[in-house]
Amino acid sequence: MSDIQAQFSVLRQTTDPAVADAIVQLVETGEDHELNRVNALDFSKRTGLDEERVISGFLHASRLGLFDLTWNVLCPGCSGVLDAHATLKSLRHDDYNCALCAAGYEASVDEMVEVAFTVSPRVRRIAAHDPNTLPVWEYFKQVFWSSGVDLNTESFASLTDEVTLDTLELPAGEKAVLSLQLPKDFIIVFEPVTHAAQFIDVQGEPTKERQHLSLVYNKVKTPTGGTVTLRPGPLRLALDNQAGVRVLPSVFIAADALHHLIGKRKPFLTAKRMLTNQTFRDVFKADNLNIDQRLKITSLTFLFTDLKGSTALYERVGDLAAFDLVRAHFHALLEIISSEKGAVVKTIGDAVMATFIRPEHAIVAGLRIRAAMDSVKNAVGFHGDLAAFFNYMRTDKKFMPYKTPQEVLDAFEAIHRKMQPNLQKMFDHTPRTGFGIRQTEAFRAASASAEYNQGSPDGRRPGIFYVPILDATKFNTTSGMESLFLHEAIPGHHYQGSLQLEDSLLPAFRRFGGNNAYVEGWALYCESLGKELGLYTDPYQYTGALGDEIHRAIRLVVDVAIHTRDMSREEAIKYMMDNEAISLDGATAEIERYMAIPAQALGYKIGALKIRALRNKYQQELQGRFRLAAFHDEILKDGAMPLEVLEKKMDAWEKRQ
């Protein structure tokens, strides 16, 4: 068996057999042009095979070396390929210019990056492997235009008969002259190899005198050669190829026929869809976007789900039954996420974060996961639904050990003392402003949440962490006391707010102002520091922290659904109550907040993800020169600011290390 046949055999074992057979047949019998920049979605349509399985098949084929995977930056106007990359990481943030459309674009992963597959030259040699040998129209079809342009025999007849005045293959170092008869139209002299264009506005009275125009092709990329005005009549077009490669100058009439020709499109595989493909994330783990690429993704939906209270579940139903439930939980949600065109981005314990192309895919997946878990629990012998389990966590007396309000306050103070040794290692600069923990006053406790009240600018009034305690005997430890303290108190709002207030050099609007994604993002990021600070050692406290996470997950679902999918107020309240342990009054207050201030609650997660991403980036790049305390100090120095400004500031900090 040859090496290639052995690879075909492995492909049949790693992907859907029908898809594998179709790919093998394509390699063995397909025309050359059919094996260049294969459009996976079009291949799926032509073969009648499932899109996700086809994408998975080509990804496995690429991993085996049968195909080369390319990431092509496209012009949104003409769908021409402006640049081609072998990896996602090599995409640039720079502006891309299309000479044919005379326009510049900033790369967006959503629809501007095509993912295509070309057979490896080791497997089968095709003409496109040496693009300098392709005839001019094959070059346009196979190299310049993307697989999303719907070109067929009729299209090419139109291209040559109605749209093109003349075309030429000009070898490197040679010169040539084209004699043209200019019609009264807008003319484009376009060269696809060097991406150069010269516009000619043909207007006025016809002339019989020969007009002259000279063009030089070289390796210097310019958006266009500008526009010249000529009259209808004869033109002597002199061409000089100094580019070092063969060029293909083509003279097009920029009329309706050209626009119609390149305006015929078909779906193609985008980088955005690839980022939500499970096979890509599993097989090409290392090829992902870096934060410093700063490429735009304007709409990607995330879903967070968690088997809340799984630690307590082991104690309640026994290790084997609980293990079966957790395993079934993962199996069910992975199948559902994949079927809804999503991909698992990260797993943390029993929690899963997945990404989807569109919000409705995330919503449908979330609802299906809920339905699937009900049947899974019954199948493994767990009696009661999720609401019953939430109720157990909320009402069992062992989770309510306190007798007086002071005992509750002392428990929070104990959290402060427990993390103090590690806190000193993670921050060099801490606030001068004092800090205290107090019970919320009785007159407002019934309608209050735990909160931080900033100290005074002169330092006379300390920052206060207020805790509403209506009945100490009903104060529940599983509500996430440790994560709450990290967020609202130290090192969350107290450190950030106090350090900003103490900086008298800041202008007043910044010293006393804020930025939601920064302020709340920092506080939410601080919740993730629990284990590093010596907290979350008690499984119930960690369960409480995960409960806070699922609350934010629910925020993402209902906020998106309310404002993009017409979810009603009542539906949103019910969804929240069905998926976490929260009262009707609490859920109503939360949902009405999201209705009134779209995406405000989502700012928490945006800010936290940015800070975490910056930390991960600098840890990787600085290695031994990275100090977490210095990173935290720089994040908090200079007060609240937009995340884009924060990132630029932190990049400058990195260069100084």
Summary of the structure (lengths in Angstrom):
residues: 657
radius of gyration: 31.1
end to end distance: 55.5
largest distance: 104.0
contacts: 2091
relative contact order: 0.07
helix: 50%
strand: 18%
